[in-house]
Amino acid sequence: MASTHEFRDVEAWVVAVELAPAQIQVLQVLTILVFAPLLSGWIAHLEARLQGRRGPRILQPYYDLAKLFRKETLVPEDAGWVFVVGPMVAFTCYLTVPLLIPVLTTFPLPLGYMGDILGGGFLLGLAGFSVALAAAETGGPYAQLGSSRAMTFGALIEPSILFVTFAVALVTTTDLPYFEAAAARASLSQVIRPAHLLIALAFFLVVLNDTGRIPVETHAGTLEFGMIDEARTLEHSGPLFALLKWGSAMKQMILYVLLVNVFAAPWGLAGSGATGSVVLAVLALLGKAFCVGAIFAIIDNSFSKLRLFKITEFMAAAFLLSILAVLVLYLGGG
């Protein structure tokens, strides 16, 4: 059997090993890719418990993805190549965003300068557009209904998201996610300043909407009165459907990362490339994401759903909070 000294030597070696920036960048993408279904499973399990049900297993999303990848892909008769390419483009966009945002480190990685927070928002918007276009290509009534609703509400919601982005850049004096997080991490006074709190609350409302928690009828239901995201995937099957579900989970985790690592709690990130620091950063990220998921699950089960046409009023609140943050920043000393 190995002695205590040998275990200590191994532990010291693991802590001392430095990962190259390129390796950490790949690890950031793998963290989102691997743990996004776990986060979705945790939220679904917690929601079931809050409703008094046993609910699915936390690892159930992994079993569902494995089952879907083994199934055959069926393409509607009237669908073209867009139906097949759309989910792949969306999945690629979700894999690209983690290259631009502070997932694990406080320091920018080689591709961290490739795009600012607006560029990341553009990639998320492109992913949503690709999914909606693939749904419209099918010719199915429910898929086209979900696609039409997504584009209609997107045209109303995106101005709010853009203004939130610009307001963040004004408050932190930068539009690069790494430096926005550094500005919030510099001092506690920066985090609790009124302008920062208002913009963080506005982004919180944006994440609530984009993850389908509220005010959408239901994020996982099949009632046509409130279906948006679920309707867009009704005609997909097999590996393409798996890519859509996996991509949806990745989008949720990416938004959570932006919320906690840029706005609310930009702590626990690795300050160096040491293996021990990076591993702790992964654990800290999972802990923060699970806490945010628990908060969203409680909100989702504590409030009555709004009617579909109330979504615009919900997003108007985020827009007004962003305007108020800018006014407080420049006129109220915030």
C-alpha positions in Angstrom: 0.0 0.0 0.0 1.1 3.6 -0.7 2.5 5.5 2.2 1.2 8.8 3.5 4.3 10.5 2.2 3.6 9.2 -1.3 0.1 10.6 -1.2 1.4 14.0 -0.1 4.0 14.0 -2.9 1.2 13.3 -5.4 -1.0 16.0 -3.9 1.9 18.5 -4.0 2.6 17.6 -7.6 -1.0 18.1 -8.7 -1.1 21.5 -7.0 2.2 22.6 -8.5 1.5 21.6 -12.1 0.8 24.6 -14.3 -1.8 24.2 -17.1 -1.1 26.1 -20.3 -3.7 28.9 -21.2 -4.8 26.9 -24.2 -5.5 23.8 -22.0 -7.5 25.9 -19.6 -9.5 27.4 -22.5 -10.4 23.9 -23.7 -11.3 23.0 -20.1 -13.6 25.9 -19.9 -15.6 24.6 -22.9 -15.5 21.1 -21.5 -16.9 22.4 -18.2 -19.9 23.9 -19.9 -20.3 20.9 -22.2 -20.1 18.2 -19.5 -21.8 19.8 -16.5 -24.7 21.6 -18.3 -27.0 18.5 -18.3 -26.1 18.0 -14.6 -27.4 21.5 -13.8 -30.6 20.9 -15.7 -31.1 17.6 -13.9 -30.5 19.3 -10.6 -33.1 22.0 -11.3 -35.7 19.5 -12.6 -35.2 17.3 -9.5 -35.5 20.2 -7.1 -38.6 21.5 -8.8 -40.2 18.1 -8.5 -39.3 18.0 -4.8 -40.8 21.5 -4.3 -44.0 20.2 -5.9 -44.2 17.1 -3.6 -43.1 14.7 -6.4 -40.2 12.3 -6.5 -39.1 13.6 -9.8 -36.4 12.5 -12.2 -32.9 11.5 -11.2 -30.4 14.3 -11.2 -28.4 12.3 -13.9 -31.5 11.8 -16.0 -30.5 14.3 -18.7 -27.4 12.2 -19.5 -29.5 9.1 -20.0 -31.9 11.0 -22.2 -29.0 12.3 -24.4 -27.5 8.8 -24.6 -30.8 7.4 -25.7 -31.4 10.1 -28.3 -28.0 9.7 -29.8 -28.7 6.0 -30.4 -32.0 6.7 -32.2 -32.6 7.3 -35.8 -33.0 10.9 -37.2 -36.2 11.4 -39.0 -36.5 14.4 -41.4 -40.0 15.7 -42.4 -40.8 15.3 -46.0 -40.9 19.0 -46.8 -37.8 20.0 -44.8 -34.6 20.9 -46.4 -30.9 21.1 -45.4 -31.6 23.9 -43.0 -33.5 21.5 -40.7 -30.4 19.4 -40.3 -27.8 22.2 -40.2 -29.7 24.5 -37.7 -29.2 22.4 -34.6 -25.5 22.0 -35.5 -25.0 25.7 -35.9 -26.7 26.4 -32.6 -24.6 23.8 -30.8 -21.4 25.3 -32.3 -22.4 28.8 -31.1 -22.9 27.5 -27.6 -19.5 25.9 -27.7 -17.9 29.2 -28.8 -19.3 31.5 -26.1 -17.3 29.9 -23.2 -14.1 31.0 -25.0 -15.1 34.6 -24.4 -16.4 34.7 -20.8 -14.7 34.1 -17.4 -15.8 30.5 -16.7 -12.8 29.4 -14.6 -10.1 32.1 -14.5 -9.7 35.7 -13.5 -7.2 36.4 -16.3 -8.1 36.5 -20.0 -7.2 33.4 -22.0 -5.8 33.6 -25.6 -9.2 33.8 -27.3 -10.8 35.9 -24.5 -10.2 39.0 -26.6 -11.9 37.5 -29.7 -15.2 39.1 -28.8 -16.8 41.3 -26.1 -20.0 40.7 -24.2 -22.0 42.0 -27.2 -20.3 39.4 -29.4 -21.3 36.7 -27.0 -24.9 38.0 -27.1 -24.7 37.9 -30.9 -23.6 34.2 -30.8 -26.5 33.3 -28.5 -28.9 35.2 -30.8 -27.5 33.4 -33.8 -28.1 30.1 -32.1 -31.7 31.0 -31.3 -32.2 32.1 -34.9 -30.8 28.9 -36.2 -33.1 26.8 -34.1 -36.2 28.9 -35.1 -35.2 28.7 -38.8 -34.9 24.9 -38.5 -38.3 24.7 -36.9 -39.9 26.9 -39.5 -38.4 24.7 -42.2 -40.4 21.6 -41.1 -43.8 23.0 -42.1 -45.3 21.6 -38.9 -48.0 23.9 -37.3 -46.7 23.7 -33.8 -43.0 24.1 -34.8 -43.9 27.1 -36.9 -46.0 28.5 -34.0 -43.0 28.2 -31.6 -40.6 29.7 -34.2 -43.0 32.6 -34.9 -43.4 33.3 -31.2 -39.7 33.1 -30.6 -38.9 35.7 -33.4 -41.8 38.0 -32.3 -40.8 38.1 -28.7 -37.1 38.2 -29.6 -37.7 41.4 -31.6 -39.2 42.9 -28.4 -36.8 41.4 -25.9 -33.5 42.0 -27.7 -33.6 45.8 -27.3 -33.8 45.3 -23.6 -30.8 42.8 -23.7 -28.8 45.3 -25.8 -29.4 48.1 -23.4 -28.5 45.9 -20.5 -25.2 45.2 -22.3 -24.5 48.8 -23.0 -25.4 49.8 -19.4 -23.0 47.2 -18.1 -20.2 48.6 -20.3 -21.0 52.1 -18.9 -21.0 51.0 -15.3 -17.8 49.0 -15.5 -16.1 51.2 -18.2 -15.4 48.1 -20.4 -17.3 45.7 -22.6 -14.9 42.7 -22.2 -16.4 40.1 -19.8 -13.1 39.4 -18.1 -12.5 43.1 -17.2 -16.2 43.6 -16.2 -15.7 40.8 -13.7 -12.4 42.3 -12.6 -14.1 45.6 -12.0 -16.7 44.0 -9.8 -14.1 41.9 -8.0 -11.9 44.9 -7.3 -13.8 46.0 -4.2 -17.0 45.2 -2.4 -18.1 48.9 -2.8 -18.2 48.2 -6.6 -20.6 45.3 -6.2 -23.0 47.1 -3.9 -23.0 50.4 -5.7 -26.6 51.2 -6.8 -25.9 51.3 -10.5 -24.2 47.8 -10.4 -27.1 46.4 -8.3 -29.7 47.7 -10.7 -27.9 46.3 -13.8 -27.4 43.0 -12.1 -31.1 42.8 -11.3 -31.9 43.7 -14.9 -29.7 40.9 -16.2 -31.3 38.6 -13.6 -34.7 39.3 -15.3 -33.2 38.7 -18.7 -31.9 35.2 -17.6 -35.3 34.4 -16.1 -36.9 35.0 -19.4 -34.2 33.4 -21.6 -34.3 30.2 -19.6 -38.1 30.0 -19.8 -38.8 30.1 -16.1 -41.1 33.1 -16.0 -43.3 34.5 -17.5 -43.5 31.8 -20.0 -46.4 29.4 -19.6 -44.1 26.5 -18.7 -40.5 25.7 -19.6 -41.1 22.0 -20.2 -44.8 21.7 -21.0 -46.7 20.8 -24.1 -49.6 23.2 -24.0 -49.8 25.1 -27.2 -51.0 28.2 -25.3 -47.6 28.8 -23.9 -45.1 26.8 -25.9 -42.1 28.6 -27.4 -38.9 26.7 -27.0 -40.5 23.3 -26.6 -42.6 23.9 -29.8 -39.5 24.6 -31.9 -38.1 21.1 -31.2 -41.3 19.0 -31.7 -40.3 17.9 -35.3 -36.7 16.9 -34.4 -35.7 13.4 -33.3 -32.6 11.4 -32.7 -29.1 13.0 -32.6 -30.5 16.4 -33.9 -33.0 16.5 -31.0 -30.1 15.6 -28.6 -28.1 18.5 -29.9 -31.0 20.9 -29.3 -31.6 19.6 -25.7 -27.9 19.7 -24.9 -27.6 23.1 -26.5 -30.5 24.4 -24.4 -28.8 23.2 -21.2 -25.5 24.8 -22.3 -27.2 28.1 -22.9 -28.8 28.0 -19.5 -25.4 27.3 -17.8 -23.7 30.1 -19.9 -26.3 32.6 -18.7 -25.7 31.4 -15.1 -22.0 31.9 -15.6 -22.4 35.4 -16.8 -24.8 36.2 -13.9 -22.5 34.9 -11.1 -19.0 35.4 -12.6 -19.5 38.8 -14.1 -22.3 40.5 -12.0 -23.2 38.9 -8.7 -20.3 36.8 -7.3 -17.1 37.0 -9.4 -15.1 35.2 -6.8 -13.7 31.6 -6.7 -12.1 31.9 -10.1 -8.5 30.6 -10.6 -5.9 33.4 -10.4 -3.2 31.2 -11.9 -2.9 28.1 -14.1 -2.1 25.8 -11.2 -4.1 22.6 -11.5 -5.4 22.8 -7.9 -6.6 26.4 -8.5 -8.4 25.4 -11.7 -10.1 22.3 -10.0 -11.3 24.5 -7.2 -12.6 27.0 -9.7 -14.6 24.2 -11.4 -16.1 23.2 -8.0 -16.8 26.8 -7.1 -18.6 27.4 -10.4 -20.8 24.3 -9.9 -21.7 25.4 -6.4 -22.7 28.9 -7.6 -24.6 27.6 -10.6 -26.5 25.1 -8.4 -27.4 27.9 -6.0 -28.7 30.1 -8.8 -30.6 27.1 -10.2 -32.2 26.5 -6.8 -33.3 30.2 -6.6 -34.8 30.0 -10.1 -36.6 26.7 -9.2 -38.1 28.4 -6.1 -39.2 31.4 -8.2 -40.6 29.1 -10.9 -42.8 27.3 -8.3 -43.7 30.3 -6.2 -45.3 32.6 -8.8 -48.3 32.2 -11.1 -47.4 32.2 -14.7 -48.2 35.3 -16.7 -50.2 35.3 -19.8 -48.2 35.1 -23.0 -48.7 38.7 -24.1 -47.4 39.9 -20.7 -43.8 38.9 -21.7 -43.2 42.3 -23.2 -44.2 44.0 -20.0 -41.9 41.7 -18.1 -38.9 42.6 -20.3 -39.8 46.2 -20.1 -39.0 46.0 -16.4 -35.4 44.9 -17.3 -35.2 47.8 -19.8 -36.4 50.4 -17.3 -33.9 49.0 -14.6 -31.1 49.4 -17.2 -32.1 53.0 -17.9 -32.4 53.7 -14.1 -28.9 52.3 -13.6 -27.4 54.7 -16.2 -29.3 57.6 -14.7 -28.1 56.7 -11.2 -24.6 56.4 -12.5 -24.4 59.8 -14.1 -26.9 61.8 -12.1 -27.0 60.2 -8.6 -23.4 59.4 -8.0 -24.1 55.6 -8.3 
